[in-house]
Amino acid sequence: MALLPILEFPDPRLRTVAKPVAQVDDRIRTLIDDMFETMYDAPGVGLAATQVNIHEQIIVIDTSEDKNEPLVFINPEIEVLDEDLLGYEEGCLSVPGFYEEVTRPSHVKVNALGRDGKPFTLEPDGLLAVCIQHEIDHLKGKLFVDYVSNIKRQRIRTKLEKQHRSKA
């Protein structure tokens, strides 16, 4: 397994729309393992392949306290089941150090392929529903900062660009 570099906002590669995975094979399973290792090390609760500059529809998530409930979503498709909205303070490994309230549907249905390539359906609510929506946004080239005002987004961009320059 390997730690993968995580792209950070405003990197334009984060805006790339991911393509569906054609076949779940050893390459995809190795990528999934590397994504979990990267996510746990960061530490985070979700990671989309787009964030590690691989533009295929793969998401890994683990919202458990003990980090022992890994979930894999390949080619996920989402359907809103409840129009009730949930405001949640979201952060992102690609926007380190920033948290903003984002409002999303509280109950969704997700159809995807698992690590084994077999289809499954899940109907999460609460934190897991929010996390899945956040990660699916990444696959569409969208970030949680797109839900905040232009002023806040520009402030975050400026601070992260300054941090990137000081690391270089």
MARDODO-9844 format. One line per field, with one value per residue (C-alpha): x, z, y; residue number from 1. Coordinates in steps of 0.2 Angstrom, whole numbers, plus 2048, in hexadecimal, padded with zeros to 3 digits. Each point is the difference from the previous one (the first is absolute). Layout:
% residues N
xx = X, ...
zz = Z, ...
yy = Y, ...
n = NUM, ...
//
This chain:
% residues 168
xx = 800, 805, 7FC, 7FA, 802, 7F0, 7FC, 7FB, 7F5, 801, 809, 7F7, 801, 7F3, 7F4, 802, 7F0, 804, 7FC, 7F7, 80B, 7FF, 806, 803, 811, 810, 805, 7F0, 801, 812, 7FB, 7F2, 80C, 80C, 7F1, 7FB, 812, 801, 7EF, 804, 811, 7FA, 7F5, 7EF, 7EF, 7FE, 80B, 7FC, 80C, 7FF, 809, 80F, 800, 7F8, 7F1, 7F5, 7F0, 807, 7FC, 806, 7F7, 802, 7F5, 803, 809, 80C, 803, 7FA, 7F1, 808, 7F3, 804, 7F5, 805, 7F6, 7F4, 7EF, 7F6, 7ED, 7F9, 7F3, 7FB, 800, 803, 811, 80E, 80C, 811, 811, 80B, 812, 80B, 811, 802, 7FB, 80A, 7FD, 7EF, 7EF, 7EF, 7EE, 7F9, 7ED, 7FD, 7F1, 800, 7FB, 806, 801, 810, 803, 812, 80C, 80A, 812, 7FB, 7F8, 7EF, 7F1, 7F8, 7F4, 801, 7F4, 80A, 7FB, 809, 813, 802, 7F3, 809, 811, 7FB, 7F9, 80F, 80B, 7F5, 801, 813, 7FD, 7F6, 80E, 7F7, 807, 7F7, 807, 7F4, 7F2, 806, 800, 80C, 809, 803, 806, 80C, 806, 803, 809, 80B, 805, 804, 80A, 80A, 804, 804, 80D, 808, 802, 808
zz = 800, 7FD, 806, 7F1, 7FF, 803, 7F4, 809, 7FB, 7F4, 7F6, 7EF, 800, 80E, 7F3, 7F4, 7FE, 804, 7F4, 804, 805, 7F2, 809, 813, 7FF, 80A, 7FB, 807, 810, 803, 7FD, 80C, 80D, 7FD, 802, 810, 807, 7FA, 807, 811, 801, 7FB, 80B, 7F8, 7FE, 7ED, 7F1, 7ED, 7F3, 7F8, 810, 7FC, 7EE, 7FA, 7F6, 802, 80A, 810, 812, 810, 811, 812, 80C, 80F, 810, 7FF, 7ED, 7FE, 7F5, 7EE, 7F2, 7EE, 7F2, 7EE, 7F3, 80D, 7FB, 80D, 802, 80D, 80A, 80C, 7FC, 812, 800, 80D, 804, 804, 803, 7F2, 7FE, 7F2, 7FE, 7F0, 80A, 810, 80F, 7FA, 806, 7FA, 802, 7F1, 7FE, 7F7, 7FF, 810, 7F9, 7F0, 7F6, 7F8, 7F3, 7FD, 7FE, 80F, 801, 7F9, 7F0, 806, 800, 810, 807, 810, 807, 80D, 809, 80C, 7FF, 7F4, 7F4, 801, 7FD, 7F1, 7F8, 804, 7F7, 7F1, 7FE, 7FE, 7F2, 7F7, 802, 80E, 812, 810, 7FE, 7F0, 80D, 809, 7FB, 7F3, 80E, 80B, 7F2, 7FA, 812, 802, 7EE, 805, 811, 7F8, 7F1, 80D, 80A, 7F0, 7FB, 812, 7FE, 7EF
yy = 800, 812, 811, 80B, 813, 809, 80E, 811, 80E, 809, 7F3, 7FF, 7ED, 800, 806, 7F1, 7F6, 7ED, 7F2, 7F0, 7F1, 7F4, 7F1, 7FC, 7F7, 7FF, 812, 807, 7F6, 806, 812, 7FD, 7FA, 80E, 80D, 7F8, 801, 812, 805, 7F8, 808, 812, 7FD, 801, 7F7, 800, 801, 800, 7FA, 812, 807, 7F5, 805, 7F0, 804, 7F0, 7FF, 7F8, 806, 7F9, 805, 7FB, 80A, 7F4, 806, 7F1, 801, 7EE, 802, 804, 803, 800, 807, 7FE, 809, 806, 807, 80A, 803, 80C, 7F7, 80E, 812, 805, 809, 7FD, 80E, 7F9, 807, 7F9, 7FF, 7F8, 7F9, 80A, 810, 7FD, 80A, 808, 7FB, 807, 7FC, 7F8, 7FB, 7EF, 7F4, 7F5, 7F0, 7F8, 7F0, 7FB, 7F2, 7FB, 7F2, 7FA, 7FB, 7EF, 808, 7FB, 80C, 806, 80D, 80A, 80C, 80A, 80F, 80D, 801, 7F2, 807, 811, 7F8, 7F6, 80F, 80A, 7F3, 7FE, 812, 7FE, 7F3, 80E, 80D, 809, 805, 804, 812, 802, 800, 810, 812, 806, 80B, 7F1, 7F5, 80E, 802, 7ED, 800, 80E, 7F8, 7EF, 808, 809, 7F0, 7F7, 80E, 7FF, 7ED, 802
n = 1, 2, 3, 4, 5, 6, 7, 8, 9, 10, 11, 12, 13, 14, 15, 16, 17, 18, 19, 20, 21, 22, 23, 24, 25, 26, 27, 28, 29, 30, 31, 32, 33, 34, 35, 36, 37, 38, 39, 40, 41, 42, 43, 44, 45, 46, 47, 48, 49, 50, 51, 52, 53, 54, 55, 56, 57, 58, 59, 60, 61, 62, 63, 64, 65, 66, 67, 68, 69, 70, 71, 72, 73, 74, 75, 76, 77, 78, 79, 80, 81, 82, 83, 84, 85, 86, 87, 88, 89, 90, 91, 92, 93, 94, 95, 96, 97, 98, 99, 100, 101, 102, 103, 104, 105, 106, 107, 108, 109, 110, 111, 112, 113, 114, 115, 116, 117, 118, 119, 120, 121, 122, 123, 124, 125, 126, 127, 128, 129, 130, 131, 132, 133, 134, 135, 136, 137, 138, 139, 140, 141, 142, 143, 144, 145, 146, 147, 148, 149, 150, 151, 152, 153, 154, 155, 156, 157, 158, 159, 160, 161, 162, 163, 164, 165, 166, 167, 168
//
